[in-house]
Amino acid sequence: MIIGLTGGIGSGKSAVSLRFAVKHGIHVVDADLKSRVVVEPGRPALQAIVDRFGDAVVQSSGELDRAALRERVFRDPQERLWLEGLLHPLIREEIVTDLASATSPYALLVSPLLVESGQHRMTDRVLVVDVSEETQLMRTALRDNVPQQQIKAIMQAQASREERLKHAHDIVSNDQDLAALHKQVDALHQQYLKLARGEIQ
């Protein structure tokens, strides 16, 4: 059984997935990490990106300058669509391979673009980490030290809060402290174990 975990930028997906992994030993596949793997030096995708955007999106180490690329693609929706068209199929391949190696009772696919990319079709259930947009802005600005304008552009490129919640089978509300978040995750883990064993539908 595969649970898709999603939420907007700054919602707390990492805190939720960490609890599932560390406390409950659940196999976690992170689409963001896979998106880094497919653009590593020597990979064809990185060369395609350089051909498209030039050397300004590459660091002196030869690695992709993700901040520079993000600034370019969030300024121009057409460039963002081109980049997604290049990367999404490659990321999907990496995800499928990793999920196939899971040995825990169920696996977690963590993706900020679970709904937008169609990755939710690879899952049996969708779990949404939900917070207000004000909280997203505040947390992301503190964490990443980037202008609010850039955060808003990223939020606009992601599914709206309403759209994500429409796809949700389960919701974790992350507007309180970590203890409250962990309590919700622990309860969901018990529910997912029963689902995986076929004890409940």
Steps between C-alpha positions, in 0.01 A plus 500: 500500500633843404399817683559826314601781735470856377453857614599847389842654554566552872213273609715251691520198267854425618400493867215259421707267281782499757257381769375216278857397417677535836225406743319237291767374257300584190680508162491859374560603139554875467425642154706811581807285562434312176479834319856569621625157390383541139696827458828382653818577300538257213126439468341588162236721666765739634652539154155571352441769766839662429427493124172678569600756768877534466786467750339750741295213648808292585723547806880499474490143641309388189179447696169660412439839661145428607436853631606658169290253301197551726524876452503453121209256475271674745537820298383326183218240513602360158850423624355334810281279282801407286699405811214293643462321165868406515523400865166344599538177295857453632392564859213255456742224392714557811189495723363177353835323547532616861138413594550151360778441754283585805472230768290687759123422525428807287717766334481877493547708183573858604450756224414872501358451147317173567173632356643730231737242353246216502716307748191450718392236245792286621357496854216325684424793730589868519603660829506882501693707753281807532585849627376848421669692219614762754682225693658370178637845418632562851667158541658498155635854534660406833638168372629598155570871546346583161272792405127454556442579131697188401315285755167625363611409146582146617165474680318611185679230299385236750143375530281725712421398856143419388621286210730295724227448759263376227741211435558422868393173662672610821602841638761597756453850637838659575397823668604398853822366655708194409339285770155558348638415155660177625176394668313527169772310313507220759123456472521490119777239519269267694224559243739432208621176660139378518439605140818326384391180679153524350334535841314815392399639162 
